[in-house]
Every structure is written in C-alpha cells, then in structure tokens.
Amino acid sequence: MRIEQEQQEAAREDEQDEQRRPAFRPDVEGLRAVALGLVLLYHAGVPWLPGGYVGVDVFFVVSGFLITGLLLREAERHGKVSLLRFYGRRARRLLPAAAVVVLAVCLAAVQWMPPLERRNVAADAVGAALYATNWQQAGRAVDYSAADAEASPLQHYWSLAVEEQFYLAWPLLVLAVLWTFRKVRGGGEASRAAGAAGRPARPARFGLRARFGLRARLAVVLGALAAVSFVHAVRLSAEEGGVAYFSTFTRGWELAAGGLLALVPAAAWRRALPAAGTGAGPGAGPGTLRGALTAGALAAAGLAAVAYAGLRFDDATHFPGPWGLLPVLGTAAVIAAGCGPAAHPVARLLSVPPLRYAGRISYSWYLWHWPAVVFVPLALDRELSVRWMLVVAFAAALPAALTHRLVEEPVRRARALLPTPRALAVGVACTTATVVVAAGSWISAPTIALASAEQARGAAALADEEQPQKSAKALRPLPEKATDDRGRVHDDGCLAGQQETESGDCAYGDKGGSDTVVLFGDSHAMQYSPALEKITERRGLRLVTLTKSACTPAQVTVFNNQLQRTYTECDEWRDNALERIEEEKPDLIITGTQDVKTVVEDGKRLGGKESAKAHQKGYEETMGDLLGTGADVLTLADNPYPPEDIPSCVSGAVKDLEDCAFSEADGYGYEPVSARANAKFDEVGLIDPKPVMCKDGTCPAVIGNVIVYRNGAHITASYMETLTDWLDGQLPRVT
C-alpha cells in the first residue's frame, strides 16, 4: 500500500514537472548567437576559423529541439496536432522576413550586378521563395561547368530550405504516429464514454503513462530516421561531398538529434540533473551538487566540441558525416545540460542580455549578412580585406534589428493574423510577391542580338585589327548561353563524367579514315574538339576523343573540388584510357590539361607549388608512355585564366568590352605545368594558344564578336571553331 502511494505521488510529481517545464530557454537563445557568430566569422573569411560552417549545424539541432517540443506539447495537451495551425505559425514567423530580404537582393542585383548575374539571382530568388535553394546548390555542386560561377547572394538560403522541408515532413510523421497510437489504445475511456452518450469523440489530453508511450513511439520513428540519414550522410560525404553538404536527406539526422532531446521527459532530466537545494531542506545534498556540476561540465564540453570543430575542420573534412557528429553532439550536450532544473555557469553565460539579443535577431541577421558580404564589395567596386568583411558581416545587425522589429515581430504578434487561414494567406502572399518580383527582374534584364556567322569572325579579327574590340551590337554565343557552348563532343557525353571510369566509342572526323588521331586529357583538352572535328574531317582522319571532366592525363592522384575528396575515378579512367590508346594504335596523340590541379600524396593535399611540381613530374611520365606507343605526340599548352566570369561581365559591358579584358600577367599567373613538362622532350611538339587569345599583353573577352570564354578558363566552342585554320597549321601531316 505504501509502495503504491509512493508511486502515485511520484507520478503526480513527474506530471507536474512536465507542466512546469518551460517552453522558453534563454540559454538556447544565447546558443543561437554562438551559431550565428561562427557563421559570420566564417563568411567574413577569418583564416583561423576554417570550420565556422558548423554554426549551421548548431542551428539545425536547436530547430529540431524547439519544433519537436512545440509539436509534442500540442499532442499531449490536446491529443492532436493541427497541421494547418502549425504551418500558419511557421508562415507568420519565417516567410515575411525572408521575403523582405529576397526582394531587397533582387533590387540590389539590378543596381550592382550585370544582366546575366541579375538573371541568376532571379532564378535563385524563386528557389528561395519555394525553399528549394539547397537542391539548387546541390545541383551546382556536381556541375563542373558551374564550379567557377560567382557566389549567389541568396545561396545561404539553402539551410533555411532544409529546415522548412523538415518542418513540412516532421508534423506529418508526428500526426501519423499519434493516429496509430490512438488506434492502438482504442481511443481511450473518454472516446468510449462519448460514443455511449451519442456525442462525437473528442481527442483527450494524455495522462503521464500515455505520454511516455507516445514519446517512445516518436523516439523510435525519429531515431530510425536519424540513423538512416546519418548512414546516408557518411556514405555520400565520402563519394559526393558537395551534394552531401546541401542535401536534406544527409542533414535530417541533425534536426532529428534535437528532436530526440525534446522527447526525453522532464522527470528523466530531473533525476539525471537534480537542482541544488539551499539550506538543510530535502533539496540539498551531494546529489544535487552533483547535478549542477554534471550539467555545467556537460554544457562546457558541448561548447568545447563546437569550438573545436570550428577551429579544426575545413573544406576537406568529410561533412556532414561522419564528422558532423562533433558539433551536433556538442550542441545537444549544451541543450541537454539545460533541460534539468540544475543551474550551471554555462547556461548563465549564454543567457547574458547581449547574447540573448543576438540570438533573438539571429534569423534576420543570418538572412542579411550574406547579401551584405556579396554586395558591399560590388558597390565599392573593390575587394575588401578580412577586417572590413568582418565589419560588413557584423554591421548587418542593423538591417537585421530593423527587420526583426518592423517585420518579424509585428507579423508574428498581429492579432488579426492569428487565425490560421490568414496566417497561411500571409505565407502565400510572401511567396507570390517574391516570385513575381524575381520574374520581373529576369524579364527586364537587358539582352543583345545573336551575331550571324558572317559577323562572328572570331580569331581572324585579332590578327586584322590593331586594337581589341571595344563594343558589340551582336555576340556569339549570347552571354546567357555561353556556359552551354561546349561543342558536340561534350553534348554527346564524350567528356566522361566525374564518376565515370571509361570513355565510350567517341569517334569523330572521318570515321572510316585509316589514320587515327587521339585527343587525350581533361576539359581543357576537350575544348579543342570543335576545331579538331573539322580538321580531321577535312584531312580524312579518324578522331577519337578520350577526355574526362577535371581529370589530368598526368600520372598523379588529384583532389576533386566538386566531390570534395580524392579523385580515384580519375586514376582508374586514366589507366583505361592509356590501354585504349594502345589498342587504337594512333598516328598522332594530342594531350592537354588544366595546369592548376591539387595533387594528393599519402592522403594529404599538397600546396600550390608542391602540386605543380608533382603534376609536372606525373605529366612527364605520361608523355613518356605516349611516346612509347610509336605515335607522334603534341602537348596543348594551357590557356589564360580570366580573373572573373567573362559571360557575366560581357553581359553588362557590351558598350565597353575593355572592362572585361585582362592582362597576360593576370591570365598566366599560374605555374605552366604543361609547357614545362613538354620542354623535357625534344620529340614532343607544343601548341601554345597565347598568340590567338592575347595581343600586345592584353587578353580580350570578346574577339570578332565572339565571346572567348564560356566559364572559368574554358574556351567557347564558337571561338574554338574560328581557330580551325590556325590549329590546322599547328598539326603535323599524318600519313
């Protein structure tokens, strides 16, 4: 009898703990400020914080904890979850401020960006409005042609997109678990009583035992999803780091980690981290002191883990799996330490007014900081030092505070917008306005006419004209189409993808010709194919193109920036390509590569000069192998590297094309690996494109109404076609 009484009292005490458990956590608000600070320092380019991107992971865990707690309280108090009310609250809370910043970015793009970038921003604005930015970024992460694209002022919306997708899916899962739970319980006594009285059953508030049952089922579902997501994150981070970084499916476990914390009953926290009592009452004693010490140590360890990740991680860290565990578990530890009643110094530190205010406006501050980092240098027309970038990032607190005060809070607290239909209408209005403005920005961007074949003289104009072209009334390709101007070989899939290890047949020119020419290398070799196709067709030669994206023909292992790992597929492809060359028994081999590569030795990436030396040595080895086939061998020297995106620049400078030209010194500011390796072999010829791309120390962006570069340092197929006669004169006669 006494045991039963004690159990009942304990049950009542546990239920009171749940009721008293505060929904607001000042220390969590301060933790948001820590997350924001990491992101601001990282985006400002602070060199000693290469892993500051983990601030986003802190946000994810906090969001998972708060949203799950919100849904759980509603389910336990009312026996149901209103999806529309939940989505309405999210719409009021998030969409107005997000829409204001997107609209401001669209206006700033009109003022300070060239038309092509303005269009790109408009497309990103639509992605931001639809909370799909993370998938846009994931697509660009695997698109080698987008590797050198300018940073979008809206790319930071990717993390908001991940959260919104979580907010969309998680309530549905909670509702499904709640429905099955009620089915298993048979609807409860209240439902049966209501049925007997002829009244419709109404969801009942759950008692303590029912609450534990619901939480247990939610924990199983969320835990299983977290496990699957984490395993997927580990696998994808090792294979395609760029995609893994932005994918909702690889980030879900981080939000789930916070959600699992919210499912732990307050009674469990009370027993694990008891409050320190005062005086000689029953609350005092060694156990309560232990609770305070444990909570403080746990929180301190958590902050230390987050700090370590920020200081030690970098872009080579496999992320978000498995190393994302460190900041995620660190954040979870800080939150967990504050879940019990035990007070501790870390919670008091995080609860100081400045940190709490920064955390309170962290959403708006996060929204504004990256556009500021992108647009301020554009408005000033100069690059800023890290010190000034820090000023810019932290000065974004001003528009953030105004947005929080004038947009976020008024909309969130407006009584007129409390009804769910009106709240949802606010969300629809914000999304619609953003899409309409983005469409208007896209449509109104200035364009230029497409140059005819006669107008597009290309390389011939460089030889004939004394001065570089200063303006254009028509261009080929159009600036907005330049990125896709890659030629038939690329369109046919004969530039092997980054995860492919073999090339297809890829035969061009005169396919019935008795003599064979092989083009071997990466995209900097492939870009010569439009001219080589015409030459080999004209000469009756068969052309075999063996090229692979970002893969040097040199016998070295390189790091792939898109995959964020060692490029093992390149090594395998190269071996297969060399075997194919022996089988083809070519008469002429033309090889080329981008000179700038990051070489990996013993699992470590080499620095710039060390990579260049290793790359050259590996290229020399390859050239020796190619000479061993008995074929004539030619090396393509690398071309100039523009300091900015040329199609974008040209789109805004058609009346002053000199603004997009650059000096030879700037264009050739890299180690000439190909030319130096070639110099080791008297019997290997060298084709240097400098004379047909630069003149009198200047490398024009447009030559003879033809845009020279499509993205980064890649030459457009249109310009390469105008180099056909020049390249024909560089090739030996093959008989």
Secondary structure, DSSP 8 states (H G I E B T S, - for coil): -HHHHHHHHHHHHHHHHHHHS-S--HHHHHHHHHHHHHHHHHHTT-TT-TTGGGHHHHHHHHHHHHHHHHHHHHHHHHSS--HHHHHHHHHHHHHHHHHHHHHHHHHHHHHHS-HHHHHHHHHHHHHHHTT-HHHHHHHHHT-GGGTT----TTTTHHHHHHHHHHHHHHHHHHHHHHHHHHHHHTTHHHHHHHHHTT---------HHHHHHHHHHHHHHHHHHHHHHHHHHHHHHHH-HHHHHH-HHHHHHHHHHHHHHHTS-HHHHHHHS-----TTSTT-SHHHHHHHHHHHHHHHHHHHHHHHHHHH--TTS-TTTTTTHHHHHHHHHHHHHTTSS---HHHHHHTSHHHHHHHHTHHHHHHHHHHHHHHHHHHHTS---HHHHHHHHHHTHHHHHHHIIIIIHHHHH-GGG-SHHHHHHHHHHHHHHHHHHHHHHHHHS---EE--TTT--THHHHHH-SS-----SEEBS-GGGGGG---HHHHTT-EE-TT-------EEE-TT-SSEEEEEESHHHHTTHHHHHHHHHHHT-EEEEEEETT--SSSS-BEETTTTEE-HHHHHHHHHHHHHHHHH--SEEEEE--S---BEETTEE--HHHHHHHHHHHHHHHHHHHHTTT-EEEEE------SS-HHHHHHT-TT-GGGG-EEHHHHT-S--HHHHHHTT-TTEEEE--GGGT-BTTEE-SEETTEE-EEETTEE-HHHHHHTHHHHHHHS----
